[in-house]
Amino acid sequence: MSDLNKNECTGHCATCKKCTVDFSKDLISEDLGIMKVEVLDVADEFFANVGAAVASMGPTVEVFRASDLKKYGDFRLPALAVNGKVVSQGKVLSVAEISSLLMKMF
């Protein structure tokens, strides 16, 4: 995990040690208006970019590292999934690209 996530966490990052809610139990629901963003890769750069992109979006976006890549079928790493659907694959997106993509879906 990058220092960016540790130092700038606002409580919405499921993997940050500062967060107090265990989001790993899949408590997030589209019915609640919360966007679940999963990073399908182990690259810290991509994860940090996603964290930076959602930092300004507030608590309505949750960021995770996907634990079960098989549930998404075939895709190229790195990939980004939103609410269970792969929306980007095969490229480390910049913060601006991620922000733009998520804002279109929001």
MMTF fields as JSON, N, C-alpha, C and O atoms, coordinates in Angstrom:
{
  "mmtfVersion": "1.0.0",
  "mmtfProducer": "UNKNOWN",
  "numBonds": 423,
  "numAtoms": 424,
  "numGroups": 106,
  "numChains": 1,
  "numModels": 1,
  "chainsPerModel": [1],
  "groupsPerChain": [106],
  "chainIdList": ["A"],
  "bondAtomList": [4, 2, 8, 6, 12, 10, 16, 14, 20, 18, 24, 22, 28, 26, 32, 30, 36, 34, 40, 38, 44, 42, 48, 46, 52, 50, 56, 54, 60, 58, 64, 62, 68, 66, 72, 70, 76, 74, 80, 78, 84, 82, 88, 86, 92, 90, 96, 94, 100, 98, 104, 102, 108, 106, 112, 110, 116, 114, 120, 118, 124, 122, 128, 126, 132, 130, 136, 134, 140, 138, 144, 142, 148, 146, 152, 150, 156, 154, 160, 158, 164, 162, 168, 166, 172, 170, 176, 174, 180, 178, 184, 182, 188, 186, 192, 190, 196, 194, 200, 198, 204, 202, 208, 206, 212, 210, 216, 214, 220, 218, 224, 222, 228, 226, 232, 230, 236, 234, 240, 238, 244, 242, 248, 246, 252, 250, 256, 254, 260, 258, 264, 262, 268, 266, 272, 270, 276, 274, 280, 278, 284, 282, 288, 286, 292, 290, 296, 294, 300, 298, 304, 302, 308, 306, 312, 310, 316, 314, 320, 318, 324, 322, 328, 326, 332, 330, 336, 334, 340, 338, 344, 342, 348, 346, 352, 350, 356, 354, 360, 358, 364, 362, 368, 366, 372, 370, 376, 374, 380, 378, 384, 382, 388, 386, 392, 390, 396, 394, 400, 398, 404, 402, 408, 406, 412, 410, 416, 414, 420, 418],
  "bondOrderList": [1, 1, 1, 1, 1, 1, 1, 1, 1, 1, 1, 1, 1, 1, 1, 1, 1, 1, 1, 1, 1, 1, 1, 1, 1, 1, 1, 1, 1, 1, 1, 1, 1, 1, 1, 1, 1, 1, 1, 1, 1, 1, 1, 1, 1, 1, 1, 1, 1, 1, 1, 1, 1, 1, 1, 1, 1, 1, 1, 1, 1, 1, 1, 1, 1, 1, 1, 1, 1, 1, 1, 1, 1, 1, 1, 1, 1, 1, 1, 1, 1, 1, 1, 1, 1, 1, 1, 1, 1, 1, 1, 1, 1, 1, 1, 1, 1, 1, 1, 1, 1, 1, 1, 1, 1],
  "groupList": [{"groupName": "MET", "atomNameList": ["N", "CA", "C", "O"], "elementList": ["N", "C", "C", "O"], "formalChargeList": [0, 0, 0, 0], "bondAtomList": [1, 0, 2, 1, 3, 2], "bondOrderList": [1, 1, 2], "singleLetterCode": "M", "chemCompType": "L-PEPTIDE LINKING"}, {"groupName": "SER", "atomNameList": ["N", "CA", "C", "O"], "elementList": ["N", "C", "C", "O"], "formalChargeList": [0, 0, 0, 0], "bondAtomList": [1, 0, 2, 1, 3, 2], "bondOrderList": [1, 1, 2], "singleLetterCode": "S", "chemCompType": "L-PEPTIDE LINKING"}, {"groupName": "ASP", "atomNameList": ["N", "CA", "C", "O"], "elementList": ["N", "C", "C", "O"], "formalChargeList": [0, 0, 0, 0], "bondAtomList": [1, 0, 2, 1, 3, 2], "bondOrderList": [1, 1, 2], "singleLetterCode": "D", "chemCompType": "L-PEPTIDE LINKING"}, {"groupName": "LEU", "atomNameList": ["N", "CA", "C", "O"], "elementList": ["N", "C", "C", "O"], "formalChargeList": [0, 0, 0, 0], "bondAtomList": [1, 0, 2, 1, 3, 2], "bondOrderList": [1, 1, 2], "singleLetterCode": "L", "chemCompType": "L-PEPTIDE LINKING"}, {"groupName": "ASN", "atomNameList": ["N", "CA", "C", "O"], "elementList": ["N", "C", "C", "O"], "formalChargeList": [0, 0, 0, 0], "bondAtomList": [1, 0, 2, 1, 3, 2], "bondOrderList": [1, 1, 2], "singleLetterCode": "N", "chemCompType": "L-PEPTIDE LINKING"}, {"groupName": "LYS", "atomNameList": ["N", "CA", "C", "O"], "elementList": ["N", "C", "C", "O"], "formalChargeList": [0, 0, 0, 0], "bondAtomList": [1, 0, 2, 1, 3, 2], "bondOrderList": [1, 1, 2], "singleLetterCode": "K", "chemCompType": "L-PEPTIDE LINKING"}, {"groupName": "GLU", "atomNameList": ["N", "CA", "C", "O"], "elementList": ["N", "C", "C", "O"], "formalChargeList": [0, 0, 0, 0], "bondAtomList": [1, 0, 2, 1, 3, 2], "bondOrderList": [1, 1, 2], "singleLetterCode": "E", "chemCompType": "L-PEPTIDE LINKING"}, {"groupName": "CYS", "atomNameList": ["N", "CA", "C", "O"], "elementList": ["N", "C", "C", "O"], "formalChargeList": [0, 0, 0, 0], "bondAtomList": [1, 0, 2, 1, 3, 2], "bondOrderList": [1, 1, 2], "singleLetterCode": "C", "chemCompType": "L-PEPTIDE LINKING"}, {"groupName": "THR", "atomNameList": ["N", "CA", "C", "O"], "elementList": ["N", "C", "C", "O"], "formalChargeList": [0, 0, 0, 0], "bondAtomList": [1, 0, 2, 1, 3, 2], "bondOrderList": [1, 1, 2], "singleLetterCode": "T", "chemCompType": "L-PEPTIDE LINKING"}, {"groupName": "GLY", "atomNameList": ["N", "CA", "C", "O"], "elementList": ["N", "C", "C", "O"], "formalChargeList": [0, 0, 0, 0], "bondAtomList": [1, 0, 2, 1, 3, 2], "bondOrderList": [1, 1, 2], "singleLetterCode": "G", "chemCompType": "PEPTIDE LINKING"}, {"groupName": "HIS", "atomNameList": ["N", "CA", "C", "O"], "elementList": ["N", "C", "C", "O"], "formalChargeList": [0, 0, 0, 0], "bondAtomList": [1, 0, 2, 1, 3, 2], "bondOrderList": [1, 1, 2], "singleLetterCode": "H", "chemCompType": "L-PEPTIDE LINKING"}, {"groupName": "ALA", "atomNameList": ["N", "CA", "C", "O"], "elementList": ["N", "C", "C", "O"], "formalChargeList": [0, 0, 0, 0], "bondAtomList": [1, 0, 2, 1, 3, 2], "bondOrderList": [1, 1, 2], "singleLetterCode": "A", "chemCompType": "L-PEPTIDE LINKING"}, {"groupName": "VAL", "atomNameList": ["N", "CA", "C", "O"], "elementList": ["N", "C", "C", "O"], "formalChargeList": [0, 0, 0, 0], "bondAtomList": [1, 0, 2, 1, 3, 2], "bondOrderList": [1, 1, 2], "singleLetterCode": "V", "chemCompType": "L-PEPTIDE LINKING"}, {"groupName": "PHE", "atomNameList": ["N", "CA", "C", "O"], "elementList": ["N", "C", "C", "O"], "formalChargeList": [0, 0, 0, 0], "bondAtomList": [1, 0, 2, 1, 3, 2], "bondOrderList": [1, 1, 2], "singleLetterCode": "F", "chemCompType": "L-PEPTIDE LINKING"}, {"groupName": "ILE", "atomNameList": ["N", "CA", "C", "O"], "elementList": ["N", "C", "C", "O"], "formalChargeList": [0, 0, 0, 0], "bondAtomList": [1, 0, 2, 1, 3, 2], "bondOrderList": [1, 1, 2], "singleLetterCode": "I", "chemCompType": "L-PEPTIDE LINKING"}, {"groupName": "PRO", "atomNameList": ["N", "CA", "C", "O"], "elementList": ["N", "C", "C", "O"], "formalChargeList": [0, 0, 0, 0], "bondAtomList": [1, 0, 2, 1, 3, 2], "bondOrderList": [1, 1, 2], "singleLetterCode": "P", "chemCompType": "L-PEPTIDE LINKING"}, {"groupName": "ARG", "atomNameList": ["N", "CA", "C", "O"], "elementList": ["N", "C", "C", "O"], "formalChargeList": [0, 0, 0, 0], "bondAtomList": [1, 0, 2, 1, 3, 2], "bondOrderList": [1, 1, 2], "singleLetterCode": "R", "chemCompType": "L-PEPTIDE LINKING"}, {"groupName": "TYR", "atomNameList": ["N", "CA", "C", "O"], "elementList": ["N", "C", "C", "O"], "formalChargeList": [0, 0, 0, 0], "bondAtomList": [1, 0, 2, 1, 3, 2], "bondOrderList": [1, 1, 2], "singleLetterCode": "Y", "chemCompType": "L-PEPTIDE LINKING"}, {"groupName": "GLN", "atomNameList": ["N", "CA", "C", "O"], "elementList": ["N", "C", "C", "O"], "formalChargeList": [0, 0, 0, 0], "bondAtomList": [1, 0, 2, 1, 3, 2], "bondOrderList": [1, 1, 2], "singleLetterCode": "Q", "chemCompType": "L-PEPTIDE LINKING"}],
  "groupTypeList": [0, 1, 2, 3, 4, 5, 4, 6, 7, 8, 9, 10, 7, 11, 8, 7, 5, 5, 7, 8, 12, 2, 13, 1, 5, 2, 3, 14, 1, 6, 2, 3, 9, 14, 0, 5, 12, 6, 12, 3, 2, 12, 11, 2, 6, 13, 13, 11, 4, 12, 9, 11, 11, 12, 11, 1, 0, 9, 15, 8, 12, 6, 12, 13, 16, 11, 1, 2, 3, 5, 5, 17, 9, 2, 13, 16, 3, 15, 11, 3, 11, 12, 4, 9, 5, 12, 12, 1, 18, 9, 5, 12, 3, 1, 12, 11, 6, 14, 1, 1, 3, 3, 0, 5, 0, 13],
  "groupIdList": [1, 2, 3, 4, 5, 6, 7, 8, 9, 10, 11, 12, 13, 14, 15, 16, 17, 18, 19, 20, 21, 22, 23, 24, 25, 26, 27, 28, 29, 30, 31, 32, 33, 34, 35, 36, 37, 38, 39, 40, 41, 42, 43, 44, 45, 46, 47, 48, 49, 50, 51, 52, 53, 54, 55, 56, 57, 58, 59, 60, 61, 62, 63, 64, 65, 66, 67, 68, 69, 70, 71, 72, 73, 74, 75, 76, 77, 78, 79, 80, 81, 82, 83, 84, 85, 86, 87, 88, 89, 90, 91, 92, 93, 94, 95, 96, 97, 98, 99, 100, 101, 102, 103, 104, 105, 106],
  "secStructList": [7, 7, 2, 2, 2, 2, 2, 2, 7, 7, 1, 7, 5, 6, 6, 7, 6, 6, 7, 7, 1, 7, 4, 4, 4, 7, 7, 7, 7, 4, 4, 4, 6, 7, 3, 3, 3, 3, 3, 3, 1, 7, 7, 2, 2, 2, 2, 2, 2, 2, 2, 2, 2, 2, 2, 6, 6, 4, 4, 4, 3, 3, 3, 3, 3, 7, 1, 7, 4, 4, 4, 4, 7, 1, 7, 7, 1, 1, 3, 3, 3, 3, 6, 6, 3, 3, 3, 3, 3, 1, 1, 7, 7, 7, 2, 2, 2, 2, 2, 2, 2, 2, 2, 2, 2, 7],
  "xCoordList": [0.851, 0.0, 0.889, 1.927, 0.506, 1.322, 1.101, 0.08, 2.066, 1.932, 0.783, 0.184, 0.467, -0.633, -1.927, -2.66, -2.205, -3.435, -3.422, -4.441, -2.284, -2.201, -2.37, -3.092, -1.71, -1.69, -2.911, -3.275, -3.549, -4.662, -6.008, -6.993, -6.063, -7.302, -8.379, -8.141, -9.547, -10.684, -11.693, -12.824, -11.292, -12.194, -12.936, -13.791, -12.638, -13.368, -12.553, -13.069, -11.335, -10.459, -10.499, -10.121, -10.948, -11.165, -9.879, -9.92, -8.739, -7.506, -6.616, -5.59, -6.962, -6.153, -6.287, -7.382, -5.197, -5.218, -5.968, -6.33, -6.207, -6.927, -8.436, -9.165, -8.917, -10.359, -10.91, -10.248, -12.114, -12.69, -13.793, -14.252, -14.224, -15.294, -14.7, -13.859, -15.136, -14.656, -15.544, -16.632, -15.064, -15.837, -15.631, -16.262, -14.765, -14.469, -15.644, -15.625, -16.641, -17.794, -18.868, -19.998, -18.507, -19.406, -20.717, -21.805, -20.589, -21.756, -22.197, -23.242, -21.422, -21.715, -22.785, -22.778, -23.69, -24.789, -25.073, -25.021, -25.373, -25.787, -27.083, -27.345, -27.887, -29.138, -28.903, -29.769, -27.73, -27.395, -26.741, -26.424, -26.537, -25.916, -24.413, -23.797, -23.818, -22.378, -21.755, -22.183, -20.743, -20.047, -18.893, -18.038, -18.868, -17.812, -16.79, -17.089, -15.58, -14.513, -13.467, -12.927, -13.183, -12.184, -11.007, -11.182, -9.813, -8.584, -8.159, -7.906, -8.081, -7.723, -6.265, -5.965, -5.386, -3.946, -3.249, -3.874, -1.976, -1.202, -0.301, 0.429, -0.335, 0.53, 0.112, -1.025, 1.031, 0.74, 0.448, -0.365, 1.098, 0.871, -0.591, -1.201, -1.148, -2.536, -3.486, -4.436, -3.233, -4.067, -4.008, -5.032, -2.824, -2.669, -3.419, -4.034, -3.374, -4.106, -5.608, -6.297, -6.109, -7.539, -7.888, -8.898, -7.053, -7.291, -7.316, -8.168, -6.387, -6.342, -7.561, -8.094, -8.002, -9.149, -10.441, -11.282, -10.611, -11.863, -11.821, -12.857, -10.667, -10.546, -11.497, -12.037, -11.704, -12.58, -14.051, -14.924, -14.317, -15.693, -16.444, -17.662, -15.744, -16.382, -16.712, -16.24, -17.53, -17.815, -18.762, -19.141, -19.147, -20.04, -19.274, -19.877, -17.953, -17.111, -16.213, -15.525, -16.217, -15.376, -14.348, -14.691, -13.099, -12.025, -11.484, -11.214, -11.328, -10.828, -9.786, -9.759, -8.939, -8.145, -8.968, -9.316, -9.273, -10.084, -9.349, -8.156, -10.058, -9.444, -9.698, -8.935, -10.744, -11.088, -11.17, -12.229, -10.056, -10.004, -10.798, -11.245, -10.98, -11.677, -13.139, -13.715, -13.735, -15.161, -15.418, -16.561, -14.352, -14.507, -14.273, -14.414, -13.926, -13.687, -12.359, -11.405, -12.294, -11.057, -10.928, -11.867, -9.767, -9.462, -7.944, -7.234, -7.458, -6.025, -5.739, -6.491, -4.647, -4.235, -3.426, -2.771, -3.448, -4.328, -5.748, -5.972, -6.676, -8.072, -8.767, -8.316, -9.873, -10.676, -12.125, -12.665, -12.733, -14.13, -14.954, -14.516, -16.135, -17.057, -18.358, -18.985, -18.747, -19.967, -20.01, -21.051, -18.865, -18.798, -18.563, -18.52, -18.409, -18.222, -16.878, -16.574, -16.08, -14.793, -15.056, -15.727, -14.516, -14.749, -13.478, -13.546, -12.328, -11.065, -10.101, -10.087, -9.294, -8.324, -7.129, -7.221, -5.989, -4.788, -3.984, -3.036, -4.33, -3.62, -3.667, -4.701, -2.542, -2.528, -3.073, -2.385, -4.29, -4.936, -4.359, -3.945, -4.339, -3.904, -5.041, -6.171, -4.726, -5.743, -6.863, -8.042, -6.498, -7.5, -8.382, -9.593, -7.793, -8.575, -9.552, -10.698, -9.099, -9.959, -11.091, -12.246, -10.762, -11.787, -12.847, -14.042, -12.412, -13.356, -14.257, -15.47, -13.663, -14.425, -15.464, -16.622, -15.046, -15.969, -17.061, -18.204, -16.728, -17.74, -18.821, -19.986, -18.441, -19.423, -20.383, -21.542, -19.898, -20.697, -21.488, -22.443, -21.112, -21.683, -23.052, -23.655],
  "yCoordList": [-1.176, 0.0, 1.229, 1.244, 2.226, 3.427, 4.336, 4.241, 5.219, 6.189, 7.147, 7.667, 7.389, 8.279, 7.81, 8.614, 6.525, 6.0, 6.081, 6.394, 5.802, 5.826, 7.236, 7.446, 8.202, 9.556, 10.373, 11.292, 10.072, 10.879, 10.169, 10.633, 9.071, 8.309, 9.14, 9.776, 9.123, 9.84, 8.869, 9.251, 7.622, 6.631, 5.823, 5.013, 6.016, 5.296, 4.172, 3.442, 4.024, 3.017, 1.744, 1.761, 0.66, -0.581, -1.247, -2.119, -0.873, -1.545, -0.713, -1.212, 0.519, 1.407, 1.0, 0.676, 1.016, 0.644, 1.662, 1.358, 2.868, 3.883, 3.696, 4.238, 2.935, 2.758, 1.905, 0.977, 2.216, 1.513, 0.538, -0.226, 0.543, -0.345, -1.463, -1.215, -2.69, -3.829, -3.994, -4.565, -3.482, -3.562, -4.882, -5.117, -5.736, -6.987, -7.954, -8.96, -7.682, -8.577, -8.269, -8.747, -7.458, -7.13, -6.502, -6.891, -5.532, -4.841, -3.707, -3.098, -3.421, -2.299, -2.689, -3.796, -1.786, -2.079, -0.901, 0.252, -1.2, -0.139, 0.497, 1.667, -0.261, 0.276, 1.436, 2.294, 1.458, 2.524, 3.705, 4.707, 3.605, 4.683, 4.731, 5.775, 3.621, 3.562, 2.797, 1.692, 3.399, 2.775, 1.938, 2.447, 0.664, -0.248, -0.367, -0.908, 0.139, 0.134, -0.88, -0.791, -1.854, -2.867, -2.769, -2.67, -2.797, -2.779, -4.227, -4.934, -4.664, -6.036, -6.056, -6.181, -5.934, -5.913, -5.736, -5.361, -6.003, -5.81, -4.588, -4.299, -3.867, -2.708, -1.563, -1.094, -1.125, -0.032, 1.267, 2.066, 1.494, 2.727, 2.85, 3.907, 1.779, 1.793, 1.98, 2.759, 1.271, 1.378, 2.806, 3.356, 3.401, 4.778, 5.753, 6.699, 5.53, 6.393, 6.322, 7.342, 5.113, 4.947, 5.657, 6.356, 5.474, 6.136, 7.648, 8.311, 8.192, 9.641, 10.128, 11.2, 9.354, 9.747, 9.776, 10.649, 8.842, 8.791, 9.633, 9.826, 10.134, 10.902, 12.088, 12.419, 12.723, 13.892, 13.524, 14.39, 12.247, 11.828, 11.535, 11.353, 11.487, 11.308, 9.867, 8.941, 9.685, 8.346, 7.519, 6.416, 8.017, 7.245, 6.301, 5.611, 6.265, 5.385, 4.591, 5.164, 3.283, 2.391, 1.743, 1.292, 1.697, 1.138, -0.121, -0.139, -1.172, -2.461, -2.995, -2.619, -3.863, -4.723, -6.001, -6.619, -6.389, -7.596, -8.81, -8.984, -9.64, -10.837, -12.077, -13.04, -12.06, -13.212, -12.775, -12.366, -12.862, -12.414, -13.32, -12.874, -14.569, -15.526, -15.158, -15.516, -14.457, -14.125, -13.149, -12.97, -12.512, -11.549, -12.169, -11.481, -13.429, -14.071, -13.643, -13.365, -13.591, -13.24, -11.728, -11.051, -11.218, -9.805, -9.632, -10.532, -8.481, -8.171, -7.291, -6.365, -7.592, -6.775, -5.579, -5.671, -4.477, -4.212, -3.92, -3.545, -4.1, -3.851, -3.132, -3.148, -2.507, -1.788, -2.258, -2.279, -2.628, -3.064, -2.113, -1.679, -1.798, -0.946, -1.712, -2.136, -1.877, -2.62, -3.982, -4.401, -4.671, -6.032, -6.181, -7.308, -5.079, -5.146, -4.515, -3.399, -5.227, -4.701, -3.557, -3.738, -2.368, -1.18, -0.687, 0.16, -1.203, -0.835, -1.988, -2.614, -2.262, -3.347, -3.117, -2.453, -3.683, -3.665, -2.385, -2.247, -1.435, -0.164, 0.42, 0.368, 0.977, 1.707, 3.098, 3.925, 3.345, 4.632, 5.711, 5.434, 6.932, 8.07, 8.46, 7.994, 9.311, 9.803, 10.502, 10.294, 11.325, 12.047, 11.089, 11.291, 10.051, 9.071, 8.319, 8.081, 7.949, 7.233, 8.138, 7.715, 9.375, 10.341, 10.523, 10.51, 10.693, 10.885, 9.665, 9.797, 8.495, 7.256, 7.099, 6.776, 7.326, 7.161, 8.221, 7.927, 9.438, 10.495, 10.203, 10.55, 9.572, 9.193, 8.128, 8.066, 7.3, 6.203, 6.621, 5.942, 7.704, 8.132, 8.651, 9.048],
  "zCoordList": [0.0, 0.0, 0.0, 0.662, -0.712, -0.808, 0.392, 1.074, 0.646, 1.723, 1.463, 2.404, 0.185, -0.177, 0.48, 1.055, 0.396, 0.975, 2.498, 3.113, 3.1, 4.554, 5.097, 6.072, 4.47, 4.999, 4.626, 5.36, 3.515, 3.056, 3.154, 2.578, 3.861, 3.966, 4.646, 5.672, 4.067, 4.64, 5.232, 5.532, 5.4, 5.967, 4.931, 5.289, 3.638, 2.598, 1.971, 1.125, 2.353, 1.762, 2.604, 3.775, 2.021, 2.769, 3.214, 4.083, 2.655, 3.022, 3.928, 4.389, 4.197, 5.021, 6.486, 6.946, 7.201, 8.619, 9.477, 10.614, 8.951, 9.708, 9.637, 10.469, 8.649, 8.485, 9.613, 10.079, 10.05, 11.189, 10.806, 11.655, 9.564, 9.128, 8.285, 7.42, 8.535, 7.753, 6.532, 6.611, 5.391, 4.157, 3.422, 2.391, 3.931, 3.245, 3.279, 2.57, 4.064, 4.176, 3.149, 3.256, 2.14, 1.035, 1.525, 1.099, 2.423, 2.947, 2.035, 2.265, 1.015, 0.145, -0.851, -1.389, -1.087, -1.981, -2.877, -2.449, -4.129, -5.049, -4.557, -4.836, -3.834, -3.31, -2.352, -2.18, -1.732, -0.802, -1.508, -0.867, -2.811, -3.556, -3.39, -3.605, -3.012, -2.811, -3.972, -4.303, -4.584, -5.7, -5.16, -4.434, -5.512, -5.079, -6.197, -7.261, -5.958, -6.951, -6.512, -5.409, -7.391, -7.073, -8.032, -9.246, -7.469, -8.248, -8.43, -7.455, -9.68, -9.987, -10.431, -11.619, -9.479, -9.736, -8.4, -7.408, -8.379, -7.158, -7.243, -6.295, -8.351, -8.547, -7.632, -7.688, -6.799, -5.878, -6.612, -6.147, -7.756, -8.508, -8.933, -8.771, -9.473, -9.932, -8.751, -8.832, -7.663, -6.468, -5.914, -5.506, -5.9, -5.42, -6.32, -5.829, -7.636, -8.567, -8.314, -8.328, -8.082, -7.806, -6.495, -6.411, -5.48, -4.196, -4.32, -3.727, -5.086, -5.293, -6.068, -5.778, -7.045, -7.865, -7.056, -7.272, -6.135, -5.378, -4.108, -3.472, -3.725, -2.485, -2.449, -1.394, -3.581, -3.614, -3.801, -3.744, -4.023, -4.266, -2.969, -2.992, -1.852, -0.563, -0.232, -0.892, 0.8, 1.315, 0.452, 0.848, -0.702, -1.566, -2.484, -3.306, -2.353, -3.162, -2.229, -1.384, -2.38, -1.584, -2.508, -3.601, -2.077, -2.894, -2.236, -1.035, -3.031, -2.562, -3.524, -4.696, -3.033, -3.901, -4.026, -3.02, -5.237, -5.446, -4.912, -5.161, -4.186, -3.618, -4.476, -4.408, -5.267, -6.101, -7.559, -8.033, -8.258, -9.648, -10.577, -11.634, -10.209, -11.072, -11.299, -12.326, -10.363, -10.508, -11.648, -12.068, -12.154, -13.249, -14.626, -15.637, -14.684, -15.975, -16.576, -15.849, -17.897, -18.593, -18.744, -19.163, -18.403, -18.571, -18.487, -18.039, -18.917, -18.863, -17.653, -17.35, -16.972, -15.827, -16.308, -17.347, -15.598, -14.472, -14.955, -16.106, -14.059, -14.417, -13.272, -12.127, -13.621, -12.649, -12.807, -13.913, -11.705, -11.722, -10.869, -9.804, -11.34, -10.592, -10.421, -11.391, -9.163, -8.817, -9.501, -10.006, -9.511, -10.026, -11.512, -12.006, -12.254, -13.705, -14.079, -13.658, -14.864, -15.316, -16.294, -17.311, -15.972, -16.797, -17.482, -18.373, -17.08, -17.704, -17.492, -16.432, -18.511, -18.38, -19.276, -20.309, -18.859, -19.675, -19.646, -20.419, -18.775, -18.733, -17.326, -16.66, -16.877, -15.619, -15.922, -16.519, -15.515, -15.769, -14.856, -13.73, -15.356, -14.545, -13.602, -13.745, -12.649, -11.721, -12.494, -12.206, -13.471, -14.268, -15.057, -15.137, -15.639, -16.409, -15.509, -15.892, -14.318, -13.372, -12.908, -12.847, -12.583, -12.142, -13.208, -12.915, -14.439, -15.548, -15.722, -15.879, -15.694, -15.839, -14.73, -14.995, -13.503, -12.367, -12.36, -12.011, -12.738, -12.756, -13.807, -13.61, -14.91, -15.932, -15.391, -15.801, -14.48, -13.947, -12.713, -12.333, -12.097, -10.825, -10.949, -9.951]
}
